[in-house]
Amino acid sequence: MTTLTHRTRRTEVSKNSEKKVESEEDSNQERSPDNEDTGDSKDIRLTLMEEVLLLGLKDKEVLLKSDSPTGDVLLDETLKHIKATEPTETVQTWIELLTGETWNPFKLQYQLRNVRERIAKNLVEKGILTTEKQNFLLFDMTTHPVTNITEKQRLVKKLQDSVLERWVNDPQRMDRRTLALLVLAHSSDVLENVFSSLTDDRYDVAMNRAKDLVELDPEVEGTKHSATEMIWAVLAAFNKS
């Protein structure tokens, strides 16, 4: 289970820092997710997994609403596994199977192989990363430095804005993709990196709001009207791991 931490020189949000963003919060309370400016580049479209990699899945069965190919190789491979499995498995079980964290030797075939490297290669093809070889004495290691800094900065600003300028204090009213990205970034331990460039006051406010969000009860939030149940199921699964 991942945790959110504060900078060592500041352990809690000061009252003054919260006051500074009160007007921002009040002015955005009525903002609808439908009006959310995703900020996605018109030329570059990233998957959530690619976005999480660039920044640094209530215990229910997984039922496929559609098994149509998505065009994303990793997602299509996952859907193929889920479709072919009977009986259906829970979100928690699928995360364990797909990541290889299962003790069942008969289900090791469900593990997705070389996920990080495959996502990195997708980002190379999209012109965001590049491929280099670094020599470490007896062997060479393939690395993927960021070349499109603008795209990474756009992504970082999108998440920063979601908990500052665009904060609505209600996950049901948040843009679903942004909510999913916040949850996955938290579960992948890269969320703190997203806020590291902020001033101390804004950093503390952002971290506290993100902390409040990911510490909500997934079982409760997933049953609310218009909730995206899968996002909360994934958060619940990671919380139990």
Backbone torsions as a table, in degrees:
resi	resn	phi	psi	omega
1	MET	NA	134.0	-178.0
2	THR	-89.3	160.8	179.3
3	THR	-132.8	156.0	175.4
4	LEU	-104.0	130.7	-178.5
5	THR	-121.5	160.6	177.5
6	HIS	-97.3	161.8	172.2
7	ARG	-60.2	146.4	-173.9
8	THR	-64.2	-27.7	-177.9
9	ARG	-84.9	-4.6	177.4
10	ARG	-140.1	123.0	-175.7
11	THR	-103.8	-13.5	178.5
12	GLU	-156.3	161.9	-178.8
13	VAL	-74.6	129.9	176.7
14	SER	-76.9	157.2	179.7
15	LYS	-62.8	-36.0	-179.3
16	ASN	-64.6	-39.4	-178.1
17	SER	-66.6	-35.9	179.7
18	GLU	-69.1	-36.0	179.6
19	LYS	-65.2	-33.8	-177.8
20	LYS	-62.9	-26.8	-176.9
21	VAL	-106.4	3.1	-179.3
22	GLU	-61.6	-42.5	-179.3
23	SER	-65.6	-34.5	178.0
24	GLU	-65.9	-42.6	-178.4
25	GLU	-65.2	-43.7	-178.3
26	ASP	-63.4	-39.3	-177.3
27	SER	-73.4	-14.2	-178.2
28	ASN	-109.4	3.2	-178.3
29	GLN	-62.0	-31.5	-177.6
30	GLU	-94.4	6.1	-178.6
31	ARG	-71.6	133.3	-178.8
32	SER	-94.7	145.3	176.4
33	PRO	-58.3	-28.1	-179.8
34	ASP	-66.0	-22.8	-179.6
35	ASN	-94.6	0.7	-178.5
36	GLU	-63.6	125.9	175.8
37	ASP	-84.8	106.3	-175.0
38	THR	-65.3	-25.6	178.7
39	GLY	72.8	5.3	-179.0
40	ASP	-65.0	139.7	176.8
41	SER	-65.5	140.3	178.8
42	LYS	-70.9	-21.8	-176.9
43	ASP	-96.8	-25.6	-176.9
44	ILE	-123.9	119.5	177.5
45	ARG	-116.1	120.5	-176.9
46	LEU	-105.0	147.7	172.2
47	THR	-79.8	164.7	178.7
48	LEU	-59.8	-40.4	179.9
49	MET	-63.1	-38.9	177.8
50	GLU	-66.5	-38.6	179.0
51	GLU	-66.3	-41.1	178.9
52	VAL	-64.5	-41.8	178.5
53	LEU	-64.2	-41.1	-179.4
54	LEU	-64.5	-34.0	175.5
55	LEU	-78.6	11.0	176.0
56	GLY	132.5	NA	NA
57	LEU	NA	NA	NA
58	LYS	NA	110.9	-166.6
59	ASP	-70.4	85.6	-178.1
60	LYS	-124.5	159.5	179.6
61	GLU	-74.4	147.7	177.6
62	VAL	-89.5	113.9	178.6
63	LEU	-113.8	129.4	-179.1
64	LEU	-79.0	123.6	172.6
65	LYS	-81.6	-28.0	178.2
66	SER	-154.6	135.0	177.0
67	ASP	-110.2	21.4	178.4
68	SER	-68.0	142.2	179.0
69	PRO	-57.2	140.2	-178.2
70	THR	-99.8	-16.1	-175.8
71	GLY	94.6	-13.3	175.8
72	ASP	-97.2	120.5	-172.1
73	VAL	-59.9	-46.5	-178.6
74	LEU	-66.1	-41.7	179.4
75	LEU	-67.3	-41.3	179.0
76	ASP	-64.9	-36.9	177.2
77	GLU	-64.8	-40.1	177.5
78	THR	-64.5	-45.9	179.5
79	LEU	-61.2	-36.8	179.1
80	LYS	-63.3	-42.6	178.2
81	HIS	-63.1	-46.7	-177.4
82	ILE	-63.3	-41.4	-178.7
83	LYS	-64.2	-35.5	-174.2
84	ALA	-87.3	-0.2	-174.8
85	THR	-100.7	125.8	173.8
86	GLU	-132.9	136.1	-5.8
87	PRO	-72.2	172.8	-178.7
88	THR	-66.4	150.0	-179.4
89	GLU	-108.1	165.5	178.2
90	THR	-83.0	165.8	176.4
91	VAL	-58.2	-45.3	-179.9
92	GLN	-58.6	-44.0	-179.2
93	THR	-65.1	-40.6	-179.6
94	TRP	-65.8	-37.0	176.8
95	ILE	-62.6	-41.8	178.4
96	GLU	-65.4	-40.8	-179.5
97	LEU	-68.6	-45.9	-175.3
98	LEU	-69.5	-29.8	179.4
99	THR	-90.4	-5.0	179.7
100	GLY	82.8	8.2	-179.2
101	GLU	-90.1	51.6	179.2
102	THR	-123.4	146.2	178.6
103	TRP	-93.0	1.4	-178.5
104	ASN	-90.4	106.6	-176.7
105	PRO	-65.9	-18.4	-179.6
106	PHE	-81.3	-4.7	-178.8
107	LYS	-119.8	14.5	179.1
108	LEU	-67.6	-18.3	-179.3
109	GLN	-68.6	-13.6	-179.7
110	TYR	-83.6	-9.8	-178.4
111	GLN	-66.9	132.8	174.6
112	LEU	-80.7	126.5	-173.9
113	ARG	-93.4	143.8	172.6
114	ASN	51.1	44.2	-174.6
115	VAL	-61.5	-50.0	-177.3
116	ARG	-59.7	-44.4	-178.8
117	GLU	-66.7	-38.0	-179.8
118	ARG	-68.6	-38.0	177.0
119	ILE	-68.3	-40.6	179.0
120	ALA	-61.7	-40.3	179.1
121	LYS	-64.5	-35.8	176.0
122	ASN	-61.9	-39.9	179.5
123	LEU	-70.7	-30.4	174.5
124	VAL	-65.3	-44.4	179.3
125	GLU	-62.8	-28.4	180.0
126	LYS	-89.6	2.6	174.8
127	GLY	79.5	18.1	-178.5
128	ILE	-97.5	-36.2	174.6
129	LEU	-114.6	167.3	171.9
130	THR	-128.8	169.5	-179.0
131	THR	-114.6	128.7	178.6
132	GLU	-133.6	158.3	175.4
133	LYS	-111.1	127.6	175.9
134	GLN	-115.8	134.7	-177.0
135	ASN	-91.3	125.7	176.0
136	PHE	-120.0	79.8	178.3
137	LEU	56.6	-86.3	-172.8
138	LEU	-95.2	-4.6	-177.4
139	PHE	-151.8	159.4	175.6
140	ASP	-100.6	142.9	178.2
141	MET	-121.0	133.6	177.7
142	THR	-82.6	127.4	177.2
143	THR	-121.8	162.1	-178.4
144	HIS	-132.9	79.5	178.8
145	PRO	-66.9	152.1	177.7
146	VAL	-76.4	129.5	176.6
147	THR	-110.0	-30.9	179.1
148	ASN	-96.5	81.0	-177.7
149	ILE	-63.5	-33.2	-178.3
150	THR	-60.2	-41.6	-179.0
151	GLU	-66.7	-39.8	178.0
152	LYS	-66.8	-41.3	178.5
153	GLN	-63.2	-38.0	177.1
154	ARG	-61.5	-42.4	-179.2
155	LEU	-67.3	-43.0	178.3
156	VAL	-62.2	-45.4	-179.7
157	LYS	-63.9	-35.8	178.6
158	LYS	-59.3	-45.0	-179.9
159	LEU	-73.6	-37.6	176.1
160	GLN	-60.6	-45.4	179.7
161	ASP	-63.6	-32.2	-176.2
162	SER	-65.5	-25.1	179.0
163	VAL	-110.3	3.1	177.6
164	LEU	-122.7	-88.7	-176.5
165	GLU	-61.9	-34.9	-176.5
166	ARG	-104.6	14.9	-177.0
167	TRP	-64.9	127.5	-179.1
168	VAL	-114.8	-4.5	175.7
169	ASN	58.4	29.5	179.0
170	ASP	-157.3	107.0	-176.8
171	PRO	-59.7	-25.8	-179.8
172	GLN	-69.8	-19.3	-179.3
173	ARG	-102.5	-0.7	179.0
174	MET	-79.0	153.6	171.3
175	ASP	-58.8	127.6	-171.8
176	ARG	-63.5	-39.2	179.7
177	ARG	-66.0	-39.9	178.6
178	THR	-65.5	-41.5	176.7
179	LEU	-59.8	-45.8	179.1
180	ALA	-62.1	-40.2	-179.0
181	LEU	-67.2	-39.1	177.0
182	LEU	-62.3	-43.6	-179.9
183	VAL	-64.6	-45.3	-178.7
184	LEU	-69.6	-37.8	177.7
185	ALA	-64.0	-40.1	176.6
186	HIS	-63.2	-47.2	-177.8
187	SER	-68.1	-20.9	-180.0
188	SER	-97.7	4.5	178.7
189	ASP	61.3	35.9	176.0
190	VAL	-119.1	1.6	-175.4
191	LEU	-67.3	-36.6	179.6
192	GLU	-63.6	-33.8	177.6
193	ASN	-62.9	-33.0	-178.4
194	VAL	-62.3	-35.9	-174.9
195	PHE	-97.1	-0.1	-172.5
196	SER	-64.1	-24.9	-178.1
197	SER	-84.3	-5.3	-178.6
198	LEU	-76.5	157.4	172.0
199	THR	-65.2	163.6	-175.5
200	ASP	-55.6	-47.6	-177.3
201	ASP	-62.0	-47.2	-177.9
202	ARG	-70.8	-33.1	175.8
203	TYR	-60.4	-46.7	-178.5
204	ASP	-63.8	-42.4	178.6
205	VAL	-63.6	-45.0	-179.4
206	ALA	-62.3	-44.8	-178.8
207	MET	-65.8	-39.9	179.2
208	ASN	-66.8	-40.0	179.0
209	ARG	-67.7	-41.3	177.2
210	ALA	-64.0	-40.5	178.8
211	LYS	-62.2	-44.7	178.5
212	ASP	-61.3	-36.6	-178.3
213	LEU	-67.8	-51.5	-174.9
214	VAL	-76.7	-11.7	177.1
215	GLU	-95.7	4.6	172.3
216	LEU	-64.8	156.3	179.7
217	ASP	-77.0	109.8	-178.1
218	PRO	-59.4	-32.6	-179.7
219	GLU	-63.8	-38.0	-179.6
220	VAL	-76.6	-48.3	-176.2
221	GLU	-64.2	-35.1	-177.7
222	GLY	-68.8	-18.0	-179.2
223	THR	-97.9	-2.7	-178.6
224	LYS	-73.5	157.0	-179.2
225	HIS	-60.0	134.0	178.6
226	SER	66.0	12.7	178.4
227	ALA	-71.9	147.5	173.4
228	THR	-88.5	95.1	-170.4
229	GLU	-58.4	-37.1	-175.9
230	MET	-64.3	-37.1	179.8
231	ILE	-60.6	-44.7	-178.8
232	TRP	-72.5	-30.4	176.2
233	ALA	-66.5	-38.3	177.9
234	VAL	-66.8	-44.1	178.7
235	LEU	-61.3	-43.0	178.5
236	ALA	-60.4	-41.0	-179.2
237	ALA	-65.2	-43.2	178.5
238	PHE	-67.2	-35.0	178.7
239	ASN	-64.2	-28.6	-178.5
240	LYS	-87.1	-14.8	-175.8
241	SER	-82.0	NA	NA
